[in-house]
Structures are given as structure tokens and as C-alpha cells.
Amino acid sequence: MYLNVAEIESAITSLHGAYPASSETIDLPHLTHDGRATRLLRVGTRQSDEVPAILLLGGMHAREWVHPDALISLAADLLEAHDIGTGLGYGESTFTAAQVERALEELNLFFLPCVNPDGRHFSQTTSAMWRKNRRPAPEGSVGPSCVGVDLNRNFDFVWDHKAKFAPDADVHTSDKPCDPQVYRGPAAASEPETRNVVWALDSHPRIRWMVDVHSAVPVILHNWGSDQNQSTTPSDNFRNPDLDTVRGRPDDGIGEFIAEPDLKSAVELAER
């Protein structure tokens, strides 16, 4: 049985109540279209401006039910293990009590378990395969698929895909409001759920890493995940206007530049 939206928020309250010295709840400023409030759970013994931090997101896509529960469980495991001085084990991976202690005392972990509570509620109660949020359909649009925005495509990074990719690029995003899966929204960060994530990042400058957990396919995408990575040509990047409307074709030889040490670190962190 998966947690519903109310149970996720209740779990955040309960975890902070049980471990007040090593956690904090933070209200996010933007209510969803259905009027729901969401919160961050900060896990760590230091203040938010004292040590580097990680932001962990779940529930971006409504129908992916597993990761909000997984993030709540991870937060609970870390808080309990730190409190009683034990390690943790997940399958073949184990973490000592000293590693747990270091994680909570030298880092802050910000959990936003369910970015998209309106969509999750709709998926769990009405249409299991619903993916988007619940932005009302534009005036004049007809049909249930005209409701909602794919939050994953609503951020300002390459939001204007038609300006950044070749017309025949295999880019899975849409500017059509009635697209049932990948509508990007009427503007970058138009959605309150997106703005909550942006606020979390802007308001906590010690956040150095972000993990957006999904459960659709068994892949790990890292900086940026919108084109192939390459470490040889610094000028090939999304800030280069000469590549606008050119990039995105298969085997075009263009990739987003990431310095080799940064790429190595990103891969190592993602695959641990």
C-alpha cells in the first residue's frame, strides 16, 4: 500500500516530532492548483547555512508512486540510525554507523518527497496513469488530457526546446497543452510546484547537489541529461547560440560540455 498525499505530509510531521534535534520542516511558499501546501524535511544536525547540502526530489510524475515512499523511508532510516548509533544496509550496500553520523553532521539532506501532490492524488484516486500536475485546461481546450503540465519539463533549463534543438531532433517535450504526457507549460516555471523547487534551491545556497528520483526506466542521468555528455569541446554547450536549432540529431557530434573531473565525480556519485 503506497502512501497518499496526506500520509506523506503526516510522515514529515512525525519524523520531525520524533527527531527534533536532527530535522526541520520548511514550508514551501506556493500552493498547488488544488490548494495543497508542501514542505521540505531537512535532515541533519547543523543549520542550513553551515554545511553543504543535497536536495532529494520525488513524485515529480504523478503515476510514479514508489519514490515518495522511498524518500520518506530513507529519511526515517537515517534519523533512526543516527539516533541509536547504528549503520544501514540496502541489499549489497552497507553503511557504517560512522558514515551515517558523518552524513547527518557534515551535510544537510533536504527531502521533498512529493513535488506533485495534486497529480499523485488524482493518480491514486481517479486515473492511475496520470503523469502531469493538475493545472486547469486552457480556455477553449476540450478533453481530460488538456489538464496539467509535465513538471519535469517546466523548468527554465532548455524549456524553449524549439529554440534549442533541431526541428527533427528526437526531443520528448511538447508546447501543445493537450499533449497527455509531456506538455512543457505556458512559460518556464509557470507551475507552483516548479517554483517551489526553484525556491528551495535559491533559498538554500549551500545545496550543491540535487537528485530527482524517478521510477520509469533503469537509467541514471547526470549533468544535464538533455544531450550527450562530452569533455573535449568547451564551446559545445547550451549557452552557445550557434548550436541552437542544430543540436539533438542522432550522431550529430554535439554534446553538452562537462569537464572530465566533474563528469567522473558525477558518475561516481550516481553509481555508488
C-alpha positions in Angstrom: 0.0 0.0 0.0 1.5 3.3 -1.1 1.3 6.5 1.0 -1.3 9.0 -0.1 -0.6 12.7 0.0 -2.0 13.3 3.5 0.1 10.4 4.8 3.3 11.8 3.2 2.7 15.1 5.0 1.9 13.3 8.2 5.1 11.3 8.0 7.1 14.5 7.6 5.5 15.9 10.7 6.0 12.7 12.7 9.7 12.4 11.7 10.4 15.9 12.8 8.5 15.3 16.1 10.5 12.2 16.8 13.9 13.7 16.0 13.6 17.4 16.5 17.4 17.9 17.1 18.3 16.5 13.7 15.5 17.6 11.5 13.5 20.6 10.5 10.3 21.2 8.5 10.3 24.1 6.0 7.0 25.4 4.4 7.2 26.0 0.7 5.7 29.2 -0.4 3.5 28.2 -3.4 0.2 26.4 -3.1 -0.7 23.9 -5.8 -3.5 24.5 -8.2 -5.8 22.4 -5.9 -4.6 24.4 -2.9 -2.2 22.0 -1.3 0.8 23.1 0.7 4.0 21.1 0.6 7.1 21.1 2.9 10.7 20.2 2.9 12.1 18.0 5.5 15.7 18.9 6.4 17.7 16.0 7.9 20.9 17.0 9.6 22.3 18.3 12.9 23.7 21.5 11.5 21.9 24.7 10.5 21.0 25.0 6.8 23.7 27.6 6.1 26.5 25.8 7.9 27.3 22.8 5.8 26.9 21.7 2.1 23.5 20.1 1.3 21.7 17.7 -1.0 18.2 18.2 -2.3 16.3 15.0 -3.0 13.1 15.2 -5.0 10.4 12.6 -5.5 6.9 12.4 -7.0 7.5 14.8 -9.9 5.5 12.5 -12.2 2.2 11.6 -10.5 2.0 7.9 -11.6 5.4 7.0 -10.3 4.2 6.1 -6.8 7.3 4.4 -5.3 9.8 7.1 -4.8 7.9 9.4 -2.4 7.6 6.4 -0.1 11.2 5.5 -0.7 12.4 9.0 0.3 10.3 9.0 3.4 11.8 5.6 4.3 15.3 6.9 3.7 14.8 9.9 5.8 13.3 7.7 8.6 16.2 5.2 8.3 18.9 7.9 8.6 17.3 9.7 11.5 16.8 6.5 13.5 20.2 5.1 12.7 21.9 8.3 13.7 19.8 8.5 16.9 20.7 5.0 18.1 24.2 4.9 16.6 23.9 2.0 14.1 24.7 1.6 10.4 22.3 0.8 7.5 22.1 -1.8 4.8 20.3 -1.9 1.5 20.8 -5.1 -0.5 24.5 -5.5 -1.0 25.3 -1.9 0.0 26.1 -1.2 3.7 26.9 2.0 5.5 28.6 2.1 8.9 27.4 4.0 11.9 30.3 6.4 11.4 29.2 7.0 7.8 25.6 7.7 8.9 26.9 10.1 11.6 29.1 11.9 9.1 26.2 12.3 6.7 24.0 13.9 9.3 26.7 16.0 10.9 28.6 17.2 7.9 25.8 17.5 5.4 22.1 18.6 5.3 19.7 16.5 3.3 16.6 18.3 2.1 13.8 15.9 1.2 10.8 17.0 -0.9 9.2 13.6 -1.2 6.2 14.6 -3.3 6.7 17.5 -5.6 3.4 16.9 -7.3 0.7 16.2 -4.7 -2.3 17.1 -6.8 -1.1 14.7 -9.6 -0.4 11.9 -7.1 -3.9 12.3 -5.5 -5.5 12.2 -9.0 -3.4 9.2 -10.0 -4.3 7.3 -6.8 -8.0 8.1 -6.8 -9.1 8.6 -10.4 -6.6 7.8 -13.2 -3.7 5.6 -12.2 -1.6 6.5 -15.3 -1.9 10.3 -14.8 1.5 11.9 -15.1 1.2 15.7 -15.1 0.1 18.2 -12.4 -3.5 19.5 -12.3 -3.2 22.9 -13.9 -6.6 23.8 -15.3 -7.1 23.3 -19.1 -6.6 26.5 -21.1 -9.8 28.3 -22.1 -11.3 26.6 -25.2 -9.4 23.3 -24.8 -11.6 20.2 -24.6 -10.8 16.8 -23.1 -9.2 15.5 -20.0 -5.7 15.4 -21.5 -5.7 19.2 -21.7 -5.4 19.5 -17.9 -1.9 19.6 -16.5 1.7 20.3 -17.2 4.7 17.9 -17.2 6.6 19.4 -14.3 9.8 17.7 -15.3 9.8 19.9 -18.5 8.6 23.1 -16.9 12.0 24.3 -15.5 13.9 27.1 -17.3 16.7 24.9 -18.5 16.1 24.4 -22.3 12.4 25.0 -21.6 12.1 26.6 -25.1 13.1 23.4 -26.8 12.1 24.7 -30.3 14.8 27.4 -30.0 17.5 25.0 -28.7 17.0 21.8 -30.7 16.8 20.9 -34.4 13.3 20.7 -35.8 13.8 17.0 -36.5 15.5 16.2 -33.2 14.0 13.4 -31.1 13.1 15.6 -28.2 10.3 14.3 -26.0 8.6 17.5 -25.0 5.6 19.5 -26.4 4.2 23.0 -26.5 0.7 21.7 -27.0 -1.5 21.9 -23.9 -3.5 18.8 -24.7 -0.4 16.6 -25.0 -1.3 13.9 -22.4 2.3 13.3 -21.3 5.0 16.0 -22.0 3.4 19.4 -22.2 6.0 21.9 -21.0 3.6 24.6 -19.7 2.8 28.1 -20.9 6.1 29.5 -19.6 9.2 28.4 -17.8 8.5 27.8 -14.1 4.8 28.6 -14.7 3.8 26.0 -12.2 3.7 26.4 -8.4 5.3 23.0 -7.9 8.2 24.0 -10.1 8.6 27.3 -8.4 8.7 25.5 -5.0 11.7 23.5 -6.2 13.4 26.7 -7.5 12.6 28.5 -4.2 14.2 25.6 -2.3 17.4 25.9 -4.3 17.5 29.7 -4.3 16.8 30.0 -0.6 19.4 27.4 0.5 22.6 28.3 -1.4 24.5 25.6 0.4 22.7 23.0 -1.7 25.4 21.7 -4.0 23.8 18.5 -5.4 20.2 17.6 -6.4 18.8 14.1 -7.1 15.4 13.9 -8.8 14.3 10.3 -8.3 12.1 8.7 -10.9 11.0 5.1 -11.4 10.1 4.9 -15.2 13.4 3.4 -16.6 16.5 1.9 -15.1 18.9 4.7 -16.0 21.0 7.4 -14.2 21.1 10.8 -15.9 23.5 13.4 -14.8 24.5 16.9 -15.9 22.5 17.7 -17.7 20.7 14.7 -19.2 19.3 16.7 -22.1 22.1 15.8 -24.5 25.1 13.5 -24.7 28.0 14.5 -22.4 31.4 15.3 -23.8 34.6 16.6 -22.2 36.6 17.7 -25.2 35.0 20.8 -26.7 34.1 23.5 -24.1 32.3 25.6 -26.7 29.7 22.9 -27.3 27.2 23.7 -24.6 23.7 25.1 -24.3 24.9 28.6 -23.9 26.3 28.6 -27.5 23.7 30.1 -29.8 25.5 28.7 -32.9 24.2 25.3 -31.9 20.6 26.4 -31.4 18.2 24.6 -33.8 21.1 22.3 -34.8 21.7 20.0 -31.8 19.7 17.0 -30.9 20.0 14.9 -34.1 21.4 11.3 -33.6 25.1 11.1 -34.0 25.4 14.9 -34.7 28.7 15.0 -32.8 27.4 17.7 -30.5 27.2 17.2 -26.7 26.9 19.3 -23.6 30.4 20.0 -22.3 31.3 18.9 -18.8 34.9 18.9 -17.5 36.3 15.4 -17.2 36.9 15.6 -13.4 33.3 16.9 -12.9 31.9 14.1 -15.1 34.0 11.5 -13.2 32.6 12.8 -9.9 29.1 12.8 -11.2 29.3 9.3 -12.4 30.9 8.0 -9.2 28.3 9.7 -7.1 25.4 8.5 -9.2 26.6 4.9 -9.3 27.6 4.3 -5.7 
